[in-house]
Amino acid sequence: MTRLATLALFLACSGTEPAEQPPAFSVLVFSRTTGFRHPSIGPGIQAIRTLGSARGFAVEATEDAAAFTDQNLSRFAVILFLSTTGDVLDNNQQAAMER
């Protein structure tokens, strides 16, 4: 799944024409921090949203670790950890992400 998701993200970003169709896939951007918080997180999320709009993929951003359930994660082709710090998932959330 990781290689497939990476390939899907690459293909979506490599086109030259903006998409005018429903999103081809969805990306979850996770940016929870339990330590140092980098000031680039907000602009990074915005940049990914802009890229998604231009290239035809949906972007959902959260800092809520409760989003890491089997049911919720099944909606996403890509999970992007953006400048997370510390131990941001509990064992159940980590297992859901790994599945």
Biopython code that builds the backbone (N, CA, C, O; Angstrom):
import numpy as np
from Bio.PDB.StructureBuilder import StructureBuilder

atoms = [
    (1, "MET", "N", (0.828, -1.199, 0.000)),
    (1, "MET", "CA", (0.000, 0.000, 0.000)),
    (1, "MET", "C", (0.866, 1.253, 0.000)),
    (1, "MET", "O", (0.515, 2.236, -0.654)),
    (2, "THR", "N", (1.972, 1.244, 0.707)),
    (2, "THR", "CA", (2.813, 2.426, 0.779)),
    (2, "THR", "C", (3.359, 2.791, -0.594)),
    (2, "THR", "O", (3.314, 3.958, -0.983)),
    (3, "ARG", "N", (3.872, 1.817, -1.333)),
    (3, "ARG", "CA", (4.398, 2.105, -2.671)),
    (3, "ARG", "C", (3.287, 2.564, -3.600)),
    (3, "ARG", "O", (3.479, 3.473, -4.407)),
    (4, "LEU", "N", (2.115, 1.928, -3.483)),
    (4, "LEU", "CA", (0.981, 2.311, -4.313)),
    (4, "LEU", "C", (0.544, 3.738, -4.003)),
    (4, "LEU", "O", (0.278, 4.519, -4.916)),
    (5, "ALA", "N", (0.468, 4.080, -2.720)),
    (5, "ALA", "CA", (0.064, 5.433, -2.333)),
    (5, "ALA", "C", (1.085, 6.459, -2.811)),
    (5, "ALA", "O", (0.716, 7.535, -3.280)),
    (6, "THR", "N", (2.355, 6.130, -2.692)),
    (6, "THR", "CA", (3.403, 7.040, -3.159)),
    (6, "THR", "C", (3.303, 7.236, -4.664)),
    (6, "THR", "O", (3.444, 8.354, -5.161)),
    (7, "LEU", "N", (3.062, 6.157, -5.384)),
    (7, "LEU", "CA", (2.919, 6.254, -6.830)),
    (7, "LEU", "C", (1.700, 7.098, -7.198)),
    (7, "LEU", "O", (1.767, 7.920, -8.112)),
    (8, "ALA", "N", (0.592, 6.898, -6.493)),
    (8, "ALA", "CA", (-0.621, 7.676, -6.780)),
    (8, "ALA", "C", (-0.377, 9.161, -6.553)),
    (8, "ALA", "O", (-0.799, 9.989, -7.361)),
    (9, "LEU", "N", (0.299, 9.504, -5.464)),
    (9, "LEU", "CA", (0.604, 10.903, -5.181)),
    (9, "LEU", "C", (1.535, 11.476, -6.251)),
    (9, "LEU", "O", (1.331, 12.602, -6.705)),
    (10, "PHE", "N", (2.541, 10.721, -6.652)),
    (10, "PHE", "CA", (3.463, 11.173, -7.684)),
    (10, "PHE", "C", (2.733, 11.416, -8.996)),
    (10, "PHE", "O", (2.934, 12.448, -9.636)),
    (11, "LEU", "N", (1.891, 10.479, -9.400)),
    (11, "LEU", "CA", (1.172, 10.627, -10.661)),
    (11, "LEU", "C", (0.232, 11.812, -10.636)),
    (11, "LEU", "O", (0.086, 12.518, -11.633)),
    (12, "ALA", "N", (-0.411, 12.034, -9.490)),
    (12, "ALA", "CA", (-1.331, 13.162, -9.387)),
    (12, "ALA", "C", (-0.587, 14.488, -9.478)),
    (12, "ALA", "O", (-1.128, 15.471, -9.985)),
    (13, "CYS", "N", (0.628, 14.520, -8.999)),
    (13, "CYS", "CA", (1.401, 15.767, -8.977)),
    (13, "CYS", "C", (2.172, 16.010, -10.268)),
    (13, "CYS", "O", (2.646, 17.123, -10.494)),
    (14, "SER", "N", (2.308, 15.001, -11.116)),
    (14, "SER", "CA", (3.174, 15.143, -12.270)),
    (14, "SER", "C", (2.460, 15.647, -13.516)),
    (14, "SER", "O", (3.119, 15.976, -14.502)),
    (15, "GLY", "N", (1.142, 15.717, -13.500)),
    (15, "GLY", "CA", (0.401, 16.187, -14.671)),
    (15, "GLY", "C", (0.555, 17.681, -14.870)),
    (15, "GLY", "O", (1.014, 18.394, -13.977)),
    (16, "THR", "N", (0.172, 18.146, -16.036)),
    (16, "THR", "CA", (0.267, 19.567, -16.322)),
    (16, "THR", "C", (-1.094, 20.248, -16.358)),
    (16, "THR", "O", (-1.165, 21.476, -16.304)),
    (17, "GLU", "N", (-2.163, 19.490, -16.448)),
    (17, "GLU", "CA", (-3.507, 20.042, -16.526)),
    (17, "GLU", "C", (-4.207, 19.940, -15.180)),
    (17, "GLU", "O", (-4.183, 18.870, -14.572)),
    (18, "PRO", "N", (-4.831, 21.010, -14.687)),
    (18, "PRO", "CA", (-5.619, 20.906, -13.466)),
    (18, "PRO", "C", (-6.815, 19.991, -13.693)),
    (18, "PRO", "O", (-7.416, 19.997, -14.768)),
    (19, "ALA", "N", (-7.152, 19.216, -12.687)),
    (19, "ALA", "CA", (-8.270, 18.285, -12.797)),
    (19, "ALA", "C", (-9.587, 19.024, -12.606)),
    (19, "ALA", "O", (-9.696, 19.911, -11.759)),
    (20, "GLU", "N", (-10.589, 18.649, -13.405)),
    (20, "GLU", "CA", (-11.923, 19.221, -13.263)),
    (20, "GLU", "C", (-12.920, 18.127, -12.927)),
    (20, "GLU", "O", (-14.117, 18.295, -13.159)),
    (21, "GLN", "N", (-12.458, 17.021, -12.392)),
    (21, "GLN", "CA", (-13.277, 15.874, -12.048)),
    (21, "GLN", "C", (-13.303, 15.719, -10.534)),
    (21, "GLN", "O", (-12.575, 16.405, -9.817)),
    (22, "PRO", "N", (-14.150, 14.807, -10.054)),
    (22, "PRO", "CA", (-14.092, 14.515, -8.612)),
    (22, "PRO", "C", (-12.683, 14.035, -8.253)),
    (22, "PRO", "O", (-11.974, 13.488, -9.097)),
    (23, "PRO", "N", (-12.287, 14.242, -7.009)),
    (23, "PRO", "CA", (-10.930, 13.838, -6.609)),
    (23, "PRO", "C", (-10.647, 12.374, -6.934)),
    (23, "PRO", "O", (-11.490, 11.503, -6.721)),
    (24, "ALA", "N", (-9.457, 12.124, -7.447)),
    (24, "ALA", "CA", (-9.044, 10.767, -7.793)),
    (24, "ALA", "C", (-8.791, 9.931, -6.544)),
    (24, "ALA", "O", (-9.008, 8.719, -6.548)),
    (25, "PHE", "N", (-8.338, 10.571, -5.491)),
    (25, "PHE", "CA", (-8.065, 9.890, -4.228)),
    (25, "PHE", "C", (-7.988, 10.938, -3.131)),
    (25, "PHE", "O", (-8.004, 12.139, -3.401)),
    (26, "SER", "N", (-7.904, 10.474, -1.895)),
    (26, "SER", "CA", (-7.844, 11.379, -0.742)),
    (26, "SER", "C", (-6.557, 11.180, 0.040)),
    (26, "SER", "O", (-6.039, 10.069, 0.158)),
    (27, "VAL", "N", (-6.058, 12.289, 0.569)),
    (27, "VAL", "CA", (-4.841, 12.308, 1.376)),
    (27, "VAL", "C", (-5.197, 12.805, 2.771)),
    (27, "VAL", "O", (-5.887, 13.814, 2.918)),
    (28, "LEU", "N", (-4.729, 12.100, 3.790)),
    (28, "LEU", "CA", (-4.864, 12.558, 5.169)),
    (28, "LEU", "C", (-3.535, 13.158, 5.592)),
    (28, "LEU", "O", (-2.508, 12.480, 5.575)),
    (29, "VAL", "N", (-3.554, 14.428, 5.970)),
    (29, "VAL", "CA", (-2.358, 15.101, 6.473)),
    (29, "VAL", "C", (-2.491, 15.163, 7.991)),
    (29, "VAL", "O", (-3.420, 15.774, 8.518)),
    (30, "PHE", "N", (-1.558, 14.528, 8.682)),
    (30, "PHE", "CA", (-1.581, 14.447, 10.142)),
    (30, "PHE", "C", (-0.412, 15.245, 10.690)),
    (30, "PHE", "O", (0.738, 14.999, 10.327)),
    (31, "SER", "N", (-0.707, 16.212, 11.574)),
    (31, "SER", "CA", (0.354, 17.116, 12.032)),
    (31, "SER", "C", (0.367, 17.311, 13.548)),
    (31, "SER", "O", (0.737, 18.380, 14.033)),
    (32, "ARG", "N", (-0.034, 16.285, 14.293)),
    (32, "ARG", "CA", (-0.039, 16.398, 15.757)),
    (32, "ARG", "C", (1.391, 16.487, 16.294)),
    (32, "ARG", "O", (2.301, 15.814, 15.811)),
    (33, "THR", "N", (1.557, 17.324, 17.291)),
    (33, "THR", "CA", (2.853, 17.445, 17.959)),
    (33, "THR", "C", (2.665, 17.304, 19.457)),
    (33, "THR", "O", (1.678, 17.778, 20.020)),
    (34, "THR", "N", (3.623, 16.648, 20.096)),
    (34, "THR", "CA", (3.613, 16.553, 21.556)),
    (34, "THR", "C", (4.875, 17.174, 22.142)),
    (34, "THR", "O", (5.103, 17.123, 23.351)),
    (35, "GLY", "N", (5.681, 17.751, 21.282)),
    (35, "GLY", "CA", (6.905, 18.426, 21.688)),
    (35, "GLY", "C", (7.024, 19.701, 20.882)),
    (35, "GLY", "O", (6.078, 20.482, 20.780)),
    (36, "PHE", "N", (8.191, 19.897, 20.316)),
    (36, "PHE", "CA", (8.427, 21.072, 19.481)),
    (36, "PHE", "C", (7.412, 21.131, 18.344)),
    (36, "PHE", "O", (7.117, 20.111, 17.721)),
    (37, "ARG", "N", (6.881, 22.312, 18.073)),
    (37, "ARG", "CA", (5.946, 22.512, 16.957)),
    (37, "ARG", "C", (6.584, 23.469, 15.963)),
    (37, "ARG", "O", (6.831, 24.635, 16.272)),
    (38, "HIS", "N", (6.841, 22.966, 14.785)),
    (38, "HIS", "CA", (7.498, 23.771, 13.763)),
    (38, "HIS", "C", (6.504, 24.753, 13.150)),
    (38, "HIS", "O", (5.375, 24.364, 12.851)),
    (39, "PRO", "N", (6.886, 26.003, 12.955)),
    (39, "PRO", "CA", (5.965, 26.994, 12.397)),
    (39, "PRO", "C", (5.607, 26.750, 10.929)),
    (39, "PRO", "O", (4.721, 27.419, 10.396)),
    (40, "SER", "N", (6.268, 25.818, 10.278)),
    (40, "SER", "CA", (5.969, 25.544, 8.866)),
    (40, "SER", "C", (4.765, 24.626, 8.679)),
    (40, "SER", "O", (4.352, 24.385, 7.544)),
    (41, "ILE", "N", (4.193, 24.108, 9.765)),
    (41, "ILE", "CA", (3.089, 23.157, 9.629)),
    (41, "ILE", "C", (1.891, 23.787, 8.923)),
    (41, "ILE", "O", (1.373, 23.212, 7.966)),
    (42, "GLY", "N", (1.449, 24.936, 9.370)),
    (42, "GLY", "CA", (0.300, 25.597, 8.733)),
    (42, "GLY", "C", (0.526, 25.862, 7.258)),
    (42, "GLY", "O", (-0.307, 25.475, 6.438)),
    (43, "PRO", "N", (1.630, 26.512, 6.888)),
    (43, "PRO", "CA", (1.900, 26.725, 5.468)),
    (43, "PRO", "C", (2.063, 25.415, 4.688)),
    (43, "PRO", "O", (1.707, 25.341, 3.512)),
    (44, "GLY", "N", (2.598, 24.390, 5.343)),
    (44, "GLY", "CA", (2.748, 23.092, 4.681)),
    (44, "GLY", "C", (1.400, 22.477, 4.337)),
    (44, "GLY", "O", (1.210, 21.953, 3.239)),
    (45, "ILE", "N", (0.465, 22.541, 5.281)),
    (45, "ILE", "CA", (-0.886, 22.029, 5.023)),
    (45, "ILE", "C", (-1.523, 22.799, 3.876)),
    (45, "ILE", "O", (-2.135, 22.204, 2.989)),
    (46, "GLN", "N", (-1.383, 24.110, 3.892)),
    (46, "GLN", "CA", (-1.956, 24.920, 2.820)),
    (46, "GLN", "C", (-1.340, 24.571, 1.474)),
    (46, "GLN", "O", (-2.050, 24.502, 0.470)),
    (47, "ALA", "N", (-0.044, 24.352, 1.438)),
    (47, "ALA", "CA", (0.624, 23.992, 0.183)),
    (47, "ALA", "C", (0.108, 22.663, -0.349)),
    (47, "ALA", "O", (-0.095, 22.515, -1.554)),
    (48, "ILE", "N", (-0.105, 21.703, 0.529)),
    (48, "ILE", "CA", (-0.624, 20.396, 0.100)),
    (48, "ILE", "C", (-2.065, 20.536, -0.387)),
    (48, "ILE", "O", (-2.448, 19.899, -1.369)),
    (49, "ARG", "N", (-2.866, 21.359, 0.286)),
    (49, "ARG", "CA", (-4.243, 21.609, -0.178)),
    (49, "ARG", "C", (-4.239, 22.273, -1.565)),
    (49, "ARG", "O", (-5.033, 21.913, -2.434)),
    (50, "THR", "N", (-3.358, 23.223, -1.756)),
    (50, "THR", "CA", (-3.255, 23.894, -3.049)),
    (50, "THR", "C", (-2.854, 22.893, -4.137)),
    (50, "THR", "O", (-3.422, 22.890, -5.229)),
    (51, "LEU", "N", (-1.893, 22.065, -3.834)),
    (51, "LEU", "CA", (-1.456, 21.033, -4.771)),
    (51, "LEU", "C", (-2.602, 20.067, -5.075)),
    (51, "LEU", "O", (-2.795, 19.675, -6.225)),
    (52, "GLY", "N", (-3.359, 19.684, -4.048)),
    (52, "GLY", "CA", (-4.498, 18.803, -4.263)),
    (52, "GLY", "C", (-5.545, 19.423, -5.173)),
    (52, "GLY", "O", (-6.078, 18.759, -6.062)),
    (53, "SER", "N", (-5.835, 20.694, -4.947)),
    (53, "SER", "CA", (-6.804, 21.388, -5.810)),
    (53, "SER", "C", (-6.323, 21.448, -7.251)),
    (53, "SER", "O", (-7.106, 21.271, -8.184)),
    (54, "ALA", "N", (-5.054, 21.695, -7.422)),
    (54, "ALA", "CA", (-4.497, 21.813, -8.768)),
    (54, "ALA", "C", (-4.361, 20.473, -9.483)),
    (54, "ALA", "O", (-4.421, 20.412, -10.711)),
    (55, "ARG", "N", (-4.180, 19.410, -8.724)),
    (55, "ARG", "CA", (-3.876, 18.107, -9.331)),
    (55, "ARG", "C", (-4.957, 17.051, -9.132)),
    (55, "ARG", "O", (-4.780, 15.900, -9.531)),
    (56, "GLY", "N", (-6.071, 17.432, -8.520)),
    (56, "GLY", "CA", (-7.216, 16.531, -8.494)),
    (56, "GLY", "C", (-7.267, 15.513, -7.381)),
    (56, "GLY", "O", (-7.880, 14.458, -7.544)),
    (57, "PHE", "N", (-6.637, 15.800, -6.244)),
    (57, "PHE", "CA", (-6.816, 14.910, -5.106)),
    (57, "PHE", "C", (-7.331, 15.707, -3.914)),
    (57, "PHE", "O", (-7.037, 16.892, -3.764)),
    (58, "ALA", "N", (-8.102, 15.033, -3.075)),
    (58, "ALA", "CA", (-8.692, 15.668, -1.897)),
    (58, "ALA", "C", (-7.701, 15.617, -0.739)),
    (58, "ALA", "O", (-6.922, 14.673, -0.608)),
    (59, "VAL", "N", (-7.747, 16.646, 0.094)),
    (59, "VAL", "CA", (-6.857, 16.729, 1.248)),
    (59, "VAL", "C", (-7.688, 16.991, 2.494)),
    (59, "VAL", "O", (-8.502, 17.914, 2.532)),
    (60, "GLU", "N", (-7.472, 16.169, 3.505)),
    (60, "GLU", "CA", (-8.084, 16.377, 4.816)),
    (60, "GLU", "C", (-6.949, 16.449, 5.825)),
    (60, "GLU", "O", (-6.106, 15.553, 5.878)),
    (61, "ALA", "N", (-6.920, 17.508, 6.625)),
    (61, "ALA", "CA", (-5.861, 17.696, 7.615)),
    (61, "ALA", "C", (-6.444, 17.559, 9.015)),
    (61, "ALA", "O", (-7.555, 18.015, 9.288)),
    (62, "THR", "N", (-5.674, 16.922, 9.901)),
    (62, "THR", "CA", (-6.106, 16.775, 11.288)),
    (62, "THR", "C", (-4.901, 16.661, 12.208)),
    (62, "THR", "O", (-3.804, 16.284, 11.795)),
    (63, "GLU", "N", (-5.142, 16.998, 13.465)),
    (63, "GLU", "CA", (-4.189, 16.745, 14.535)),
    (63, "GLU", "C", (-4.790, 15.780, 15.546)),
    (63, "GLU", "O", (-4.192, 15.498, 16.584)),
    (64, "ASP", "N", (-5.976, 15.278, 15.229)),
    (64, "ASP", "CA", (-6.721, 14.395, 16.121)),
    (64, "ASP", "C", (-6.339, 12.941, 15.866)),
    (64, "ASP", "O", (-6.682, 12.379, 14.826)),
    (65, "ALA", "N", (-5.640, 12.340, 16.801)),
    (65, "ALA", "CA", (-5.210, 10.949, 16.655)),
    (65, "ALA", "C", (-6.392, 9.984, 16.619)),
    (65, "ALA", "O", (-6.244, 8.845, 16.176)),
    (66, "ALA", "N", (-7.561, 10.422, 17.078)),
    (66, "ALA", "CA", (-8.752, 9.570, 17.028)),
    (66, "ALA", "C", (-9.161, 9.274, 15.586)),
    (66, "ALA", "O", (-9.988, 8.391, 15.357)),
    (67, "ALA", "N", (-8.606, 9.986, 14.617)),
    (67, "ALA", "CA", (-8.881, 9.718, 13.204)),
    (67, "ALA", "C", (-8.262, 8.401, 12.749)),
    (67, "ALA", "O", (-8.593, 7.900, 11.674)),
    (68, "PHE", "N", (-7.370, 7.838, 13.554)),
    (68, "PHE", "CA", (-6.664, 6.620, 13.171)),
    (68, "PHE", "C", (-7.440, 5.383, 13.617)),
    (68, "PHE", "O", (-7.089, 4.704, 14.582)),
    (69, "THR", "N", (-8.517, 5.123, 12.862)),
    (69, "THR", "CA", (-9.311, 3.902, 13.023)),
    (69, "THR", "C", (-9.350, 3.217, 11.665)),
    (69, "THR", "O", (-9.149, 3.855, 10.631)),
    (70, "ASP", "N", (-9.608, 1.916, 11.674)),
    (70, "ASP", "CA", (-9.681, 1.184, 10.409)),
    (70, "ASP", "C", (-10.713, 1.807, 9.478)),
    (70, "ASP", "O", (-10.446, 2.008, 8.294)),
    (71, "GLN", "N", (-11.886, 2.109, 10.012)),
    (71, "GLN", "CA", (-12.971, 2.646, 9.181)),
    (71, "GLN", "C", (-12.591, 3.995, 8.579)),
    (71, "GLN", "O", (-12.774, 4.205, 7.380)),
    (72, "ASN", "N", (-12.072, 4.899, 9.380)),
    (72, "ASN", "CA", (-11.730, 6.228, 8.868)),
    (72, "ASN", "C", (-10.556, 6.171, 7.889)),
    (72, "ASN", "O", (-10.602, 6.796, 6.829)),
    (73, "LEU", "N", (-9.519, 5.437, 8.233)),
    (73, "LEU", "CA", (-8.337, 5.404, 7.373)),
    (73, "LEU", "C", (-8.606, 4.738, 6.030)),
    (73, "LEU", "O", (-7.879, 4.980, 5.067)),
    (74, "SER", "N", (-9.637, 3.907, 5.953)),
    (74, "SER", "CA", (-9.952, 3.246, 4.686)),
    (74, "SER", "C", (-10.370, 4.244, 3.608)),
    (74, "SER", "O", (-10.418, 3.894, 2.429)),
    (75, "ARG", "N", (-10.670, 5.470, 3.995)),
    (75, "ARG", "CA", (-11.063, 6.516, 3.037)),
    (75, "ARG", "C", (-9.875, 7.140, 2.316)),
    (75, "ARG", "O", (-10.059, 7.872, 1.343)),
    (76, "PHE", "N", (-8.669, 6.863, 2.775)),
    (76, "PHE", "CA", (-7.485, 7.552, 2.270)),
    (76, "PHE", "C", (-6.537, 6.614, 1.531)),
    (76, "PHE", "O", (-6.305, 5.480, 1.951)),
    (77, "ALA", "N", (-5.997, 7.114, 0.421)),
    (77, "ALA", "CA", (-4.964, 6.387, -0.315)),
    (77, "ALA", "C", (-3.578, 6.733, 0.221)),
    (77, "ALA", "O", (-2.634, 5.957, 0.071)),
    (78, "VAL", "N", (-3.463, 7.906, 0.847)),
    (78, "VAL", "CA", (-2.177, 8.401, 1.347)),
    (78, "VAL", "C", (-2.374, 8.964, 2.748)),
    (78, "VAL", "O", (-3.336, 9.688, 3.008)),
    (79, "ILE", "N", (-1.449, 8.622, 3.654)),
    (79, "ILE", "CA", (-1.394, 9.239, 4.977)),
    (79, "ILE", "C", (-0.047, 9.944, 5.055)),
    (79, "ILE", "O", (1.003, 9.309, 4.951)),
    (80, "LEU", "N", (-0.083, 11.251, 5.238)),
    (80, "LEU", "CA", (1.127, 12.048, 5.260)),
    (80, "LEU", "C", (1.335, 12.603, 6.673)),
    (80, "LEU", "O", (0.506, 13.365, 7.169)),
    (81, "PHE", "N", (2.429, 12.226, 7.312)),
    (81, "PHE", "CA", (2.788, 12.784, 8.609)),
    (81, "PHE", "C", (3.621, 14.030, 8.347)),
    (81, "PHE", "O", (4.717, 13.952, 7.792)),
    (82, "LEU", "N", (3.092, 15.176, 8.749)),
    (82, "LEU", "CA", (3.741, 16.454, 8.469)),
    (82, "LEU", "C", (4.308, 17.033, 9.760)),
    (82, "LEU", "O", (3.570, 17.591, 10.572)),
    (83, "SER", "N", (5.603, 16.902, 9.945)),
    (83, "SER", "CA", (6.326, 17.494, 11.077)),
    (83, "SER", "C", (5.744, 17.108, 12.434)),
    (83, "SER", "O", (5.677, 17.936, 13.342)),
    (84, "THR", "N", (5.325, 15.851, 12.571)),
    (84, "THR", "CA", (4.862, 15.397, 13.880)),
    (84, "THR", "C", (6.064, 15.276, 14.811)),
    (84, "THR", "O", (7.189, 15.042, 14.371)),
    (85, "THR", "N", (5.801, 15.440, 16.110)),
    (85, "THR", "CA", (6.861, 15.266, 17.097)),
    (85, "THR", "C", (6.321, 14.464, 18.261)),
    (85, "THR", "O", (5.150, 14.581, 18.623)),
    (86, "GLY", "N", (7.187, 13.646, 18.844)),
    (86, "GLY", "CA", (6.804, 12.852, 19.996)),
    (86, "GLY", "C", (6.028, 11.610, 19.590)),
    (86, "GLY", "O", (5.947, 11.264, 18.411)),
    (87, "ASP", "N", (5.464, 10.951, 20.584)),
    (87, "ASP", "CA", (4.675, 9.741, 20.378)),
    (87, "ASP", "C", (3.230, 10.170, 20.168)),
    (87, "ASP", "O", (2.513, 10.415, 21.139)),
    (88, "VAL", "N", (2.792, 10.263, 18.923)),
    (88, "VAL", "CA", (1.512, 10.894, 18.595)),
    (88, "VAL", "C", (0.357, 9.916, 18.446)),
    (88, "VAL", "O", (-0.793, 10.343, 18.348)),
    (89, "LEU", "N", (0.631, 8.607, 18.427)),
    (89, "LEU", "CA", (-0.415, 7.598, 18.311)),
    (89, "LEU", "C", (-0.298, 6.593, 19.457)),
    (89, "LEU", "O", (0.801, 6.246, 19.889)),
    (90, "ASP", "N", (-1.465, 6.130, 19.941)),
    (90, "ASP", "CA", (-1.409, 5.045, 20.924)),
    (90, "ASP", "C", (-1.296, 3.716, 20.165)),
    (90, "ASP", "O", (-1.276, 3.711, 18.934)),
    (91, "ASN", "N", (-1.222, 2.605, 20.878)),
    (91, "ASN", "CA", (-1.005, 1.305, 20.238)),
    (91, "ASN", "C", (-2.120, 0.938, 19.257)),
    (91, "ASN", "O", (-1.837, 0.419, 18.177)),
    (92, "ASN", "N", (-3.380, 1.196, 19.612)),
    (92, "ASN", "CA", (-4.491, 0.877, 18.714)),
    (92, "ASN", "C", (-4.468, 1.742, 17.452)),
    (92, "ASN", "O", (-4.715, 1.249, 16.352)),
    (93, "GLN", "N", (-4.174, 3.011, 17.616)),
    (93, "GLN", "CA", (-4.102, 3.922, 16.466)),
    (93, "GLN", "C", (-2.932, 3.527, 15.547)),
    (93, "GLN", "O", (-3.057, 3.554, 14.323)),
    (94, "GLN", "N", (-1.824, 3.171, 16.146)),
    (94, "GLN", "CA", (-0.668, 2.741, 15.378)),
    (94, "GLN", "C", (-0.988, 1.461, 14.584)),
    (94, "GLN", "O", (-0.613, 1.336, 13.418)),
    (95, "ALA", "N", (-1.677, 0.526, 15.225)),
    (95, "ALA", "CA", (-2.049, -0.722, 14.550)),
    (95, "ALA", "C", (-2.995, -0.442, 13.376)),
    (95, "ALA", "O", (-2.858, -1.049, 12.314)),
    (96, "ALA", "N", (-3.950, 0.471, 13.561)),
    (96, "ALA", "CA", (-4.871, 0.825, 12.484)),
    (96, "ALA", "C", (-4.104, 1.422, 11.311)),
    (96, "ALA", "O", (-4.391, 1.099, 10.158)),
    (97, "MET", "N", (-3.143, 2.278, 11.586)),
    (97, "MET", "CA", (-2.352, 2.887, 10.518)),
    (97, "MET", "C", (-1.548, 1.811, 9.789)),
    (97, "MET", "O", (-1.465, 1.834, 8.561)),
    (98, "GLU", "N", (-0.969, 0.890, 10.511)),
    (98, "GLU", "CA", (-0.159, -0.153, 9.888)),
    (98, "GLU", "C", (-0.983, -1.085, 9.009)),
    (98, "GLU", "O", (-0.483, -1.611, 8.015)),
    (99, "ARG", "N", (-2.248, -1.291, 9.374)),
    (99, "ARG", "CA", (-3.108, -2.140, 8.544)),
    (99, "ARG", "C", (-3.460, -1.441, 7.253)),
    (99, "ARG", "O", (-4.178, -2.000, 6.424)),
]
sb = StructureBuilder()
sb.init_structure("model")
sb.init_model(0)
sb.init_chain("A")
sb.init_seg("    ")
for serial, (resi, resn, name, xyz) in enumerate(atoms, 1):
    if name == "N":
        sb.init_residue(resn, " ", resi, " ")
    sb.init_atom(name, np.array(xyz, "f"), 0.0, 1.0, " ", f" {name:<3s}", serial, name[0])
structure = sb.get_structure()
